[in-house]
Amino acid sequence: MSQQLGTLEELPQDYRDAMAAAGVAPLWPMMRKVLPHGRPAPQTKPSYWNFSALRPLLLRAGELTPVEKAERRVLVMSDQGRGTGAMQATSSIYIGMQLLLPGETAPAHRHTPSAARIIVEGKGGYTVVDGEKLPMHRGDLVLTPGGDWHDHGHDGDEPVIWLDALDLPLFVYLEGSYAVEAPLQAQRNRPDAALVEYAAAGLVPSRRARTARRYPMTRFPWDRTEAALRQMAAYTDGAVEMDYINPETGSDVLPTIGFTAMMLRPGETVRPVLTSDSSVFHVIGGQGTSVVDGVTFDWAAKDTFTAPVFATVDHTNTGTEPAFLIRVHDRPLQEKLGYYEERAR
């Protein structure tokens, strides 16, 4: 049985005043808040964003604010446990929905946080990462790792929208978040690495007399991911999940954020174990229902929702076709810190 700790109010006022004047405070009244017993007590609440409600707001932002005045035209998706305007979807993950209109460019910059883009809709958009032009198609995962120059452009004829996911909260907490700007990059006259060096699973360029880049592949095409999930589902019982990895090292694609592609068969319900990582789920296709810590979200393609640490999560495909989601999570960060944990339900 845990001991009842003393409160600040139990201490004499003159002692409290003396501590304040000395710039100190007693730990014991705050102990259970910072070190709760048994499991964390997250501030993060399950949150949900319906794309059909966000899309008109994004397009209106395109009418009201030219990209030159915004640099990045984004609507921030805030954790409801922290309130609208919070730059966090979970404690460590920031997400936002970004719009680029035909003919627009978002200037080149690089920053300490790492970022990834999940393409939601539209054709003709592209991202340039360290000179490599990456086409942006629905469901593609595009990386802009911390420290890498990147800019965005659009040579199509319809709005392009994508979901941004960054480890920004971590860098803000560490007081290490900053960006540097530059002119648009010169683009290499060749397809990106996903179509050249890493076009086939299990094959990488010969390692003789070469050094691979730290982030050798910065675009993961969705058509390949979906095909892999469908193939796995045909020969696997239970949950169908595949992690995005660095093709040279086998490690997660970014240092602190991981990405997992998921497929739910029609009528299937998946009840994963409890995990210490927090998650953002983005729906690529299909429809279903997820119950997160007792809160029910009915979702369809392009919607987004979250789950706090150790959340009880049930996913059900309520449609007649397979459902596909990408889960963004902070397991890589937790594994580096040595405390990632899974618990039975």
MIKOL-836572 format. One record per residue (C-alpha): x, y, z; residue number from 1. Coordinates in nm, 4 decimals. Each point is the difference from the previous one (the first is absolute). Example, Ala and Ser with C-alpha at 12.3 -4.5 7.8 and 13.67 -1.06 7.14 Angstrom:
BEGIN
x_y_z_num
1.2300_-0.4500_0.7800_1 .
0.1370_0.3440_-0.0660_2 .
//
This chain:
BEGIN
x_y_z_num
0.0000_0.0000_0.0000_1 .
0.1417_0.3384_-0.0961_2 .
0.0635_0.2476_0.2759_3 .
-0.2030_0.3213_0.0144_4 .
0.2467_0.2810_-0.0547_5 .
-0.0185_0.3377_0.1661_6 .
-0.1441_0.2998_-0.1814_7 .
0.1381_0.3485_-0.0441_8 .
-0.2926_0.1393_0.1981_9 .
0.1069_-0.1979_0.3079_10 .
0.3205_0.2015_0.0215_11 .
0.0016_0.3298_0.1965_12 .
-0.0378_0.3128_-0.2106_13 .
0.3252_0.1504_0.1279_14 .
0.1869_-0.3140_-0.1131_15 .
-0.1629_0.0135_-0.3420_16 .
0.0932_0.3666_-0.0324_17 .
0.3590_-0.0724_0.1019_18 .
0.0295_-0.2792_-0.2589_19 .
-0.1403_0.2257_-0.2720_20 .
0.2505_0.2724_0.0907_21 .
0.2808_-0.2556_-0.0201_22 .
-0.1185_-0.1320_-0.3373_23 .
-0.0781_-0.3534_0.1166_24 .
-0.3109_-0.2131_0.0435_25 .
-0.0761_-0.3281_0.1816_26 .
-0.0059_-0.3084_-0.2196_27 .
-0.2390_-0.2147_0.2012_28 .
-0.3247_0.1869_-0.0831_29 .
0.0826_-0.0410_-0.3717_30 .
0.1429_-0.3536_0.0162_31 .
-0.3092_-0.1900_-0.1180_32 .
-0.0529_0.2424_-0.2870_33 .
0.3475_-0.0460_-0.1482_34 .
0.0430_-0.3640_0.1082_35 .
-0.3450_-0.1628_0.0128_36 .
-0.0078_-0.3594_0.1205_37 .
-0.0372_-0.2915_-0.2411_38 .
-0.0405_0.1828_-0.3310_39 .
0.0164_0.3524_-0.1435_40 .
-0.2889_0.2438_0.0378_41 .
0.0015_0.1678_-0.3430_42 .
-0.1348_0.3465_-0.0665_43 .
-0.0631_-0.1067_-0.3595_44 .
-0.3627_-0.0876_-0.0808_45 .
-0.1273_-0.2052_-0.2939_46 .
-0.0632_0.2530_-0.2777_47 .
-0.1576_-0.0196_-0.3465_48 .
-0.0005_0.2178_-0.3115_49 .
-0.2513_-0.0504_-0.2795_50 .
0.1595_0.0914_-0.3324_51 .
-0.3276_0.1147_-0.1544_52 .
-0.0119_0.2693_0.2711_53 .
0.3668_0.0973_-0.0433_54 .
0.0112_0.0174_-0.3798_55 .
-0.2246_0.3088_-0.0435_56 .
0.2003_0.1808_0.2698_57 .
0.3247_-0.0803_-0.1811_58 .
-0.1342_0.1202_-0.3335_59 .
-0.1279_0.3189_0.1658_60 .
0.3473_0.0504_0.1467_61 .
0.1289_-0.0210_-0.3571_62 .
-0.2346_0.2874_-0.0937_63 .
0.0794_0.2111_0.3051_64 .
0.3758_-0.0450_0.0370_65 .
0.2451_-0.0264_-0.2924_66 .
0.2774_-0.2494_0.0620_67 .
0.2524_0.2855_-0.0031_68 .
-0.1556_0.1303_0.3202_69 .
-0.0295_-0.3422_0.1608_70 .
0.3215_-0.1759_-0.1127_71 .
-0.1786_-0.3244_0.0894_72 .
-0.3822_0.0208_-0.0199_73 .
-0.0964_-0.2437_0.2746_74 .
-0.2905_-0.0560_0.2375_75 .
0.1325_-0.1369_0.3299_76 .
-0.1840_-0.3039_0.1389_77 .
0.0012_0.0384_0.3786_78 .
-0.0348_-0.2626_0.2701_79 .
-0.3316_0.0630_0.1726_80 .
0.1603_-0.0765_0.3348_81 .
0.2076_0.3155_-0.0471_82 .
-0.2554_0.2100_-0.1874_83 .
-0.0263_0.1541_-0.3448_84 .
0.3204_0.1769_-0.0969_85 .
0.2303_-0.2465_0.1728_86 .
0.2918_-0.0955_-0.2239_87 .
-0.0364_-0.3639_0.1005_88 .
-0.2236_-0.2836_-0.1133_89 .
0.1661_-0.2196_0.2620_90 .
0.2714_0.0875_0.2486_91 .
0.2766_-0.0482_-0.2590_92 .
-0.1721_0.0180_-0.3412_93 .
-0.1187_0.3089_-0.1857_94 .
-0.2347_-0.0344_-0.2977_95 .
-0.1521_0.2507_-0.2368_96 .
-0.1825_0.0004_-0.3328_97 .
0.1833_0.1939_-0.2720_98 .
-0.1289_0.1488_-0.3276_99 .
0.1924_0.0856_-0.3165_100 .
-0.1818_0.1497_-0.2987_101 .
0.0952_-0.0345_-0.3693_102 .
0.3023_0.2092_-0.0905_103 .
0.1007_0.0660_0.3602_104 .
0.3358_-0.0719_0.1611_105 .
0.0838_-0.0217_0.3689_106 .
0.3540_0.1324_0.0518_107 .
0.2936_-0.2182_0.0909_108 .
0.0960_-0.0332_0.3624_109 .
0.1483_-0.2502_0.2393_110 .
-0.0703_-0.0441_0.3692_111 .
0.1038_-0.2024_0.2973_112 .
-0.3273_-0.1979_0.0326_113 .
-0.0593_-0.2876_-0.2432_114 .
-0.3168_-0.0016_-0.2087_115 .
-0.1981_-0.2370_-0.2170_116 .
-0.2878_0.0554_-0.2400_117 .
-0.2862_-0.2390_-0.0687_118 .
-0.1638_0.1105_-0.3246_119 .
-0.3768_0.0345_0.0383_120 .
-0.1250_0.1132_-0.3420_121 .
0.0876_0.1806_-0.3216_122 .
0.2480_-0.0439_-0.2832_123 .
0.2966_0.2020_-0.1181_124 .
0.1598_0.0785_0.3340_125 .
0.3593_-0.0839_0.0792_126 .
0.2595_0.0432_0.2733_127 .
0.3685_0.0570_-0.0639_128 .
0.2278_-0.1458_0.2708_129 .
0.3705_0.0816_-0.0355_130 .
-0.0463_0.0393_-0.3752_131 .
-0.2047_-0.3180_-0.0523_132 .
-0.3460_0.0658_-0.1452_133 .
-0.2648_-0.2206_0.1612_134 .
-0.3401_-0.0230_-0.1703_135 .
-0.2902_0.0010_0.2441_136 .
-0.2788_-0.2511_-0.0633_137 .
-0.2886_-0.1065_0.2246_138 .
0.1249_-0.2017_0.2956_139 .
0.3697_0.0556_-0.0690_140 .
0.2213_0.0514_0.3047_141 .
0.2540_0.2765_-0.0687_142 .
0.2785_0.0711_0.2502_143 .
0.1722_0.3306_0.0693_144 .
0.2494_-0.1026_0.2700_145 .
0.1347_0.2538_0.2466_146 .
0.2817_0.2037_-0.1541_147 .
-0.0916_-0.0808_-0.3619_148 .
-0.0904_0.2831_-0.2379_149 .
-0.3506_-0.0318_-0.1393_150 .
-0.2507_0.2040_-0.1981_151 .
-0.3385_-0.0714_-0.1576_152 .
-0.1359_0.0760_-0.3453_153 .
-0.3101_-0.0617_-0.2090_154 .
-0.0123_-0.0371_-0.3772_155 .
-0.3479_-0.1561_-0.0138_156 .
-0.3455_0.1538_-0.0329_157 .
-0.1814_-0.0969_0.3228_158 .
0.0627_0.0644_0.3713_159 .
0.2425_-0.2352_0.1701_160 .
-0.0493_-0.0778_0.3689_161 .
0.2199_-0.2014_0.2314_162 .
0.0310_-0.0862_0.3688_163 .
0.3158_0.1262_0.1710_164 .
0.1411_-0.2017_0.2923_165 .
0.2976_0.1341_0.1963_166 .
0.1876_-0.0640_0.3229_167 .
-0.0296_0.3762_0.0576_168 .
-0.1259_-0.0244_0.3630_169 .
0.3190_-0.1792_0.0986_170 .
0.2220_0.2725_-0.1461_171 .
-0.2122_0.2774_0.1505_172 .
0.0318_-0.1684_0.3413_173 .
0.3770_-0.0254_-0.0451_174 .
0.0124_0.3647_-0.1171_175 .
0.1757_-0.1234_-0.3115_176 .
-0.2570_0.0851_-0.2664_177 .
0.1062_0.2379_-0.2776_178 .
0.0015_0.0304_-0.3808_179 .
0.2257_0.1496_-0.2669_180 .
-0.1355_0.1263_-0.3333_181 .
0.1526_-0.0103_-0.3499_182 .
-0.1017_0.0442_-0.3670_183 .
-0.1747_-0.2837_-0.1833_184 .
0.2332_-0.2925_-0.0666_185 .
0.1365_-0.1134_-0.3320_186 .
-0.1576_-0.3359_-0.0834_187 .
0.1873_-0.3087_-0.1147_188 .
-0.0996_-0.1156_-0.3469_189 .
-0.0969_-0.3553_0.0959_190 .
-0.2782_-0.1915_0.1787_191 .
0.0144_-0.0271_0.3779_192 .
0.1710_-0.2841_0.1845_193 .
-0.3266_-0.1925_0.0482_194 .
-0.0051_-0.0539_-0.3776_195 .
0.3727_-0.0566_-0.0523_196 .
0.2204_-0.1329_0.2830_197 .
-0.2814_-0.1462_0.2116_198 .
-0.2555_-0.1100_-0.2587_199 .
-0.0064_-0.3613_0.1230_200 .
-0.0345_-0.1316_0.3543_201 .
0.3106_-0.1716_0.1343_202 .
0.2349_0.1624_-0.2507_203 .
0.2335_0.2952_0.0585_204 .
0.2842_0.1354_-0.2113_205 .
0.3289_-0.1864_0.0452_206 .
0.1775_0.1154_0.3124_207 .
0.3465_-0.0189_-0.1557_208 .
0.1776_0.3347_0.0078_209 .
-0.3038_0.2032_0.0909_210 .
-0.1589_0.1568_0.3029_211 .
-0.3772_0.0072_0.0215_212 .
-0.1743_0.3198_0.0981_213 .
-0.1407_0.0127_0.3517_214 .
-0.3494_0.0200_-0.1511_215 .
0.0443_-0.1777_-0.3335_216 .
-0.3714_-0.0276_-0.0846_217 .
-0.2278_0.2929_0.0767_218 .
-0.3148_-0.1039_-0.1898_219 .
-0.1944_-0.3196_0.0631_220 .
-0.2616_-0.0397_-0.2774_221 .
-0.3422_-0.1078_0.1220_222 .
-0.0712_-0.2317_-0.2929_223 .
0.2889_-0.2218_0.1100_224 .
-0.1045_0.0149_0.3640_225 .
-0.3589_-0.0982_-0.0751_226 .
0.1126_-0.2863_-0.2217_227 .
0.2251_-0.1303_0.2785_228 .
-0.2804_0.0191_0.2561_229 .
-0.2416_-0.1856_-0.2284_230 .
0.2581_-0.2718_-0.0660_231 .
0.0685_-0.0399_0.3723_232 .
-0.3751_-0.0133_0.0766_233 .
-0.0473_-0.2828_-0.2481_234 .
0.2397_-0.2234_0.1899_235 .
-0.0263_0.1263_0.3588_236 .
-0.2640_-0.0353_0.2682_237 .
-0.0636_0.2885_0.2394_238 .
0.1207_0.3568_-0.0167_239 .
0.1756_0.1141_-0.3176_240 .
0.2626_0.2638_0.0775_241 .
0.3278_0.0970_-0.1654_242 .
0.2589_0.2477_0.1270_243 .
0.1708_0.2533_-0.2221_244 .
0.3771_-0.0429_0.0289_245 .
0.3256_0.1415_-0.1282_246 .
0.0920_-0.2436_-0.2836_247 .
0.3719_0.0202_0.0794_248 .
-0.0093_-0.0472_0.3768_249 .
-0.3362_-0.1606_0.0784_250 .
-0.0585_0.2632_0.2695_251 .
-0.2992_0.2326_0.0213_252 .
-0.0137_0.2635_-0.2714_253 .
0.0390_0.2907_0.2449_254 .
0.1794_0.0170_0.3369_255 .
-0.2997_0.0699_0.2230_256 .
-0.3129_-0.0698_-0.2078_257 .
-0.1078_-0.3326_-0.1482_258 .
-0.2555_-0.0838_-0.2684_259 .
-0.2012_-0.3200_-0.0296_260 .
-0.2362_-0.0853_-0.2872_261 .
-0.3110_-0.1958_0.0996_262 .
-0.2667_-0.1956_-0.1864_263 .
-0.3355_-0.1110_0.1412_264 .
-0.1943_-0.2641_-0.1899_265 .
-0.3759_0.0603_-0.0518_266 .
-0.1799_-0.0681_0.3282_267 .
0.3254_-0.0539_0.1892_268 .
0.0574_0.1299_0.3534_269 .
0.3542_0.0440_0.1327_270 .
0.0727_0.0416_0.3708_271 .
0.3702_0.0794_0.0430_272 .
0.1843_-0.0302_0.3281_273 .
0.0516_0.3069_0.2173_274 .
0.3152_0.1877_-0.0944_275 .
0.1939_0.2837_0.1581_276 .
0.0237_0.1956_-0.3261_277 .
-0.2543_0.2581_-0.1114_278 .
-0.1519_-0.0216_-0.3476_279 .
-0.1548_0.1991_-0.2814_280 .
-0.2106_-0.2024_-0.2452_281 .
-0.0612_0.1343_-0.3516_282 .
-0.2498_-0.1809_-0.2236_283 .
0.1187_-0.0573_-0.3564_284 .
-0.3102_-0.1901_-0.1144_285 .
-0.3047_-0.1866_0.1209_286 .
-0.2295_0.0611_0.2931_287 .
-0.0295_-0.1221_0.3534_288 .
-0.0375_0.0689_0.3683_289 .
0.2666_0.0291_0.2677_290 .
-0.0643_0.0096_0.3728_291 .
0.2841_0.1728_0.1853_292 .
-0.0221_-0.0071_0.3797_293 .
-0.3771_-0.0278_-0.0316_294 .
-0.0333_0.2850_-0.2525_295 .
-0.1476_-0.1098_-0.3363_296 .
0.1198_0.1457_-0.3301_297 .
-0.1769_-0.0864_-0.3258_298 .
0.2554_0.0596_-0.2717_299 .
0.0307_0.0021_-0.3771_300 .
0.2750_0.0727_-0.2517_301 .
0.2142_0.3081_0.0817_302 .
-0.1145_0.0244_0.3642_303 .
0.2495_0.0082_0.2880_304 .
-0.0181_-0.0972_0.3681_305 .
0.2348_-0.0585_0.2947_306 .
0.0589_-0.2367_0.2893_307 .
0.1884_0.0909_0.3225_308 .
0.2588_-0.2214_0.1692_309 .
-0.1315_-0.3357_0.1259_310 .
-0.3379_0.0702_-0.1612_311 .
-0.2431_-0.2855_-0.0501_312 .
-0.0647_0.0004_-0.3763_313 .
-0.2435_-0.2090_-0.2082_314 .
-0.0056_0.0453_-0.3808_315 .
-0.2876_-0.1396_-0.2075_316 .
-0.0389_0.0107_-0.3777_317 .
-0.3698_0.0687_-0.0547_318 .
0.0208_0.0068_-0.3796_319 .
-0.0032_-0.2575_-0.2758_320 .
0.3538_0.0780_-0.1211_321 .
0.3351_-0.0111_0.1811_322 .
0.0842_0.3043_0.2113_323 .
0.3495_0.1482_0.0044_324 .
0.1559_0.2259_0.2619_325 .
0.3424_0.1377_0.0820_326 .
0.0881_0.0183_0.3678_327 .
0.2474_0.2695_0.1059_328 .
0.1568_-0.0761_0.3384_329 .
0.2878_0.0855_0.2317_330 .
0.1247_-0.3549_0.0612_331 .
0.3455_0.0774_-0.1535_332 .
0.0509_0.2762_0.2565_333 .
-0.1114_-0.2214_0.2869_334 .
0.2229_-0.2868_-0.1126_335 .
0.3010_0.2322_-0.0094_336 .
-0.0859_0.1130_0.3534_337 .
-0.0334_-0.3632_0.1042_338 .
-0.3530_-0.0046_0.1323_339 .
-0.2348_-0.1124_-0.2792_340 .
-0.2474_-0.2472_0.1525_341 .
-0.2861_-0.2260_-0.1027_342 .
-0.2644_-0.1373_0.2375_343 .
-0.2706_-0.2612_-0.0436_344 .
-0.3571_0.1252_0.0089_345 .
//
